Amino acid sequence: MYENASQVVTEAIGGIRTISSFCANKRVIESYSQKCQASMKQSIRSGVIGGLGFSFSYLVSYLAY
């Protein structure tokens, strides 16, 4: 998921003079943000699932006592 975002950054750093001369800074930043959206959604989803699993295990432990 991060491969596409990494590629955008690598190209931006490699062509920094071209990006600056064409004033394409905002376009590159928007492209990078769009590439990061999928990985951000996946991270939030895995965090919620992990939190629910962790809280459920503590609930079972609490109820056992």
C-alpha positions as CSV (number, residue, x, y, z in Angstrom):
1,M,0.0,0.0,0.0
2,Y,2.8,2.4,0.8
3,E,4.6,1.5,-2.4
4,N,2.6,3.9,-4.5
5,A,3.0,6.7,-2.0
6,S,6.7,6.0,-1.8
7,Q,7.0,6.2,-5.6
8,V,5.3,9.6,-5.6
9,V,7.8,10.9,-3.0
10,T,10.8,9.4,-4.8
11,E,9.8,11.0,-8.1
12,A,9.1,14.3,-6.3
13,I,12.5,14.4,-4.7
14,G,14.2,13.3,-7.9
15,G,12.5,16.0,-9.9
16,I,12.4,18.8,-7.3
17,R,13.6,21.4,-9.7
18,T,11.0,20.5,-12.3
19,I,8.2,20.5,-9.7
20,S,9.3,23.9,-8.3
21,S,9.6,25.5,-11.8
22,F,6.1,24.4,-12.8
23,C,4.7,25.3,-9.3
24,A,3.3,21.8,-9.0
25,N,3.8,21.5,-5.2
26,K,0.2,21.3,-4.4
27,R,-0.5,18.7,-7.0
28,V,2.2,16.5,-5.8
29,I,1.0,16.8,-2.2
30,E,-2.5,16.0,-3.2
31,S,-1.3,13.0,-5.2
32,Y,0.6,11.7,-2.1
33,S,-2.4,12.2,0.1
34,Q,-4.6,10.3,-2.2
35,K,-2.1,7.4,-2.3
36,C,-2.0,7.3,1.5
37,Q,-5.8,7.2,2.0
38,A,-6.1,3.4,1.4
39,S,-3.3,2.6,3.9
40,M,-4.8,5.0,6.5
41,K,-8.2,3.3,6.2
42,Q,-6.6,-0.1,6.6
43,S,-4.6,1.1,9.7
44,I,-7.8,2.5,11.3
45,R,-9.7,-0.8,10.6
46,S,-6.9,-3.0,12.1
47,G,-6.7,-0.7,15.2
48,V,-10.4,-0.9,15.9
49,I,-10.4,-4.7,15.4
50,G,-7.3,-5.1,17.7
51,G,-8.9,-2.8,20.3
52,L,-12.1,-4.8,20.3
53,G,-10.2,-8.1,20.6
54,F,-8.1,-6.8,23.5
55,S,-11.1,-5.3,25.3
56,F,-13.0,-8.6,24.8
57,S,-10.2,-10.6,26.3
58,Y,-10.1,-8.3,29.3
59,L,-13.9,-8.6,29.7
60,V,-13.7,-12.4,29.7
61,S,-10.9,-12.3,32.3
62,Y,-12.8,-9.8,34.4
63,L,-16.0,-11.9,34.3
64,A,-14.0,-15.1,35.1
65,Y,-12.8,-13.5,38.4
